[in-house]
Amino acid sequence: MKNENFQWEQHPKAEAFINDFVQVCCTVNVSIASLQSDLLKHTSTRLFDWVDHIVVKKVKGLQDQLEEIGFELDLVTQSYRVFHHPGAQLPRIMVKDHDEATLGVAVSVESIENYLMVRGIHREIEGSPFSHFRRCCISTEENHSLWVVERRACLSMEPVDEDEGYINKYMLACEKWNTRPRLMQEDDEAMRHTIALVEDIVSLLGKDLAAWIVLEGERKYWQSRNGAGQIQKNRQDRWGMGWANHDHHTFRSSRKHFQELVRIFEMLGFHCRERFYAGEEAGWGAQVMENSNCGLVLFLDVDLDPHEISIDFSHQPLPVLDKLGTIGLWCALHGDSILRAGMHHLEAQFLFEELTSDLLDHGVGMMEPFSNFEYLKQAFTSGEVWTVDSKRIDRLLESGKISTEEAKKFKTYGAVGSHLENLQRRNGYKGFNQKNVSFIIQKTDPRTIQG
């Protein structure tokens, strides 16, 4: 586990190596160049941020060059080697060891079937439906190909054909998760049911594929409650991409259930990365978690007391506080993210200024950026305001957690719920901005949103 002081580094040479190759592919393969143009114009994204891996040829000294810029050998087969960069958020590199091998770019999509359909393309898909890894070659020009790939909880480079019973188990697990009761008589009961369901799905399909199903379901639920997400998802779906550019998923939790939230994701194969603490004034902290096999990252938010930065708050009980911070109040009004409320926000990778402008054309505003560096830009869309159950408001008023004026405002206007996050990374930077977290947390406090 990385502590709260851990800092990820930038790796501009590693990113440049991949980006230079992608641009070479654009010059020799019209399909790759067209995709790059379509993504910029219609989805406010750059091709680079959809790349799953690149396929390059073996040349003398290449492995030394890759290792010098931080890549490590990850897989060796008879015909190729695969390199990944453990310190950066970058595509993998496949090195083909035969001179006649086809080179090119493999781009991630949520569904190859949808990609082919909306673009009017007929091509063979390698790998069975809903399998761990599928691939489709869209075009090859001058020995440089464009592939679209579909991954589910796997780092394989070879398409997978699953057995006959697989798809039934997969669809059953999806159905179980997506139809689970998020709101029960008591939150304790709902959490117990959720943990038992996770255990059931893990036993059915394994922890990594279960993680993939859970997070895909959480994106769908969040999107059903977020207009900005619906607009941007439609923009990306019209070009067959889906949410394959997701960066991380943010869940808010009450102090009472934070340990259980962490446990759920540990059951799903996530490990704890760095921790965040926003300072005494903000009263908030977060645990970052990652499942590397799935390419999934989480940001788990919770109210914290100042002294609790010194403890492993993800695994130690957090007693109830007299006062609710931003996270606690949000959960008290809407429910924990893993239960009734759904995610606070989904972060995906975009071209920062372009998305800000393009979403404004669709009537979606952007809050003030809370990261504005060359290597990391971040901003929330204007908050989606949700109606709040009056019983929840009354309980908070009776317990003295909110004022009469605040209760009246929540009943009249509702309270801010979820966002889409506009995020842009450069130089392979994998981390988050620790300095301005207090600013954005305070900006999303339901008490600061005026009707």
Disulfide bonds with the S-S distance in Angstrom:
none
